[in-house]
Amino acid sequence: MTSQKIVTAFKKSSASQGGQQECVEVAHTADGGRAVRDSKDPAAGLQFYGPDHWAAFIDGVKAGTFGG
């Protein structure tokens, strides 16, 4: 089960500062996973990812799996 206890403040990527309209913010959860929300509408809800899923996502980003 993924922890839904958020233990840090939400942060937006420095790459998305200034003019970017499609941004997310990420916070750490108690189990080492992450909580993600839309920076334009934080009240719209959160998505939670456990530590293993988050690590796999980051590995995919670094490997260029998602394009861009």
N, C-alpha and C positions, 0 to 999 in steps of 0.2 A: 504494500500500500504506500502511496506517495503522501508525504507529509504536507499538510496545508497550513502549517505554522510558518509565517513569514518572519525572518529574523534580521533582515536588513532593509534599508530603504530601497525603493525602486530607483533604477538608474537607466538613463537613455544612453545609447551608444554615442560616443563623441563623433562618429562618422555621420550620424543623423542630425547633427546640430545645424541650425540655420537653413531654413527654407524647405527642408524635407517635410513632406506632409504625411508620409506613411511610415510611422515609427512605432516601435514597441519599447516597453520598459521591462526590465528584468530585476527580480529580487531573489535572494537566496532563501531557501526553506530550511527548516531545522534538520532535515535528513540529508542535506547536501544537494538537494535538487533545486529547481528554480520555479518561480511563479512568473508568468508573463501576462502583460496587459497592453491594451492599445493606449498609446500616449495621448491621443486626441480625445478619448472617451474612457477614462480610467474606471468609471462606475459601471461600464458595460459588462464587466466580469473578468475573471482570471482563468488562465489555463495553468495547470500544474504538471511538472515533469519530474520524475524521480531522477536520482543521480546517474543511473546507468543510461537512461534514455537521453538525458541532457548531454552526457559525454559522447554518446553516439552521434547526436546532432552536431556537436562541435567538431568531431572528427570528420563528419561529412562536409561541413562548411570548409574546413581546412583543405580537404581533398578535392574541392570543387564539384562535389556531387550535385549540387543544386543549381549549377550554372551561374552566370553573372560574373 
